[in-house]
Amino acid sequence: MPRDRMPLWRKLVRDRLLWLFLVPGLAYFLIFHLGAAFGMVIAFTDYWPGITLAESNLVGVETFQKMFGDADFWHAVLNTVEISLLQLIFYFPVPLGLALLLHSLTSTTIKRLVQNVVYLPHFISWVIVVALFQQILGGAGVVNGFLADHGLHTVDIIGNPDAFKPLLIAQVIWKDSGWGTIIFLAALAQVDDTLYEASAMDGAGPWRRFWHVTLPSIRSVVVLLLVLRLGEVLSVGFEQLLLQRDAVGPAAGEIIDTYVYYKSLGGGGDFPLAAAAGIFKGVIGAILVYAANKVAHRLGEQGVYR
């Protein structure tokens, strides 16, 4: 029987082992995303720990009115957007630049060695990363020890609210820029070498080959990742911020995710307010993905979906 005319059930039976690989991923999304989404209903009730959801009274959009009138919430939103924009400007181009640098290496041994080195920080937990930065830049860290030994003024970078956001960006770049090169390297590997050879024969230098061959070839991937990044503009790293928020205070370290945590499990106990903030974050993210996808279509790119 021709391969394309095989019934669906026979394809499922034939590829049953491959389908099994989907089970852990599906279970994760069903339990922790789709299943947890039903909990959003508490945002419209006066639910408190100790009573059941059935015993809670519906309060409509009262919780949302309370949230929109909370200055701490808008401060968390402002911090989140500011950190996200800084990540978009300073972090997003780094994996692309690093991938172009790796792609230009001619020695396979050196290329693999550099890849392994830059991939490694991605597998280190945020607890270790934050502790490492504290050991280097903290009040009793290596840098201050060196300055004190040479009679110079010490600096408190970890506990300085003004230096907190640049510090966050530096941590993200160090930890994840290497891992972020994987998709760009895969896209660069698909570029036809004959295009480089033809442009070189026409007299194009490295910069013109990069501008007229490399960038157009990977533009769709760059746009796709940018659309996905815009969808997560309100997700700037819960663990990273939670671990360092107390060192600089809520004014500098509060984001939407930590606001949700401290209003619910972190001692506040106001679960409807936390759920309302979560809904706000999800709705804004969906709107941004839709808008960015439309812009991608206007630019002639595929985007995330059609």
Summary of the structure (lengths in Angstrom):
residues: 306
radius of gyration: 24.4
end to end distance: 33.0
largest distance: 82.8
contacts: 838
relative contact order: 0.11
helix: 75%
strand: 1%
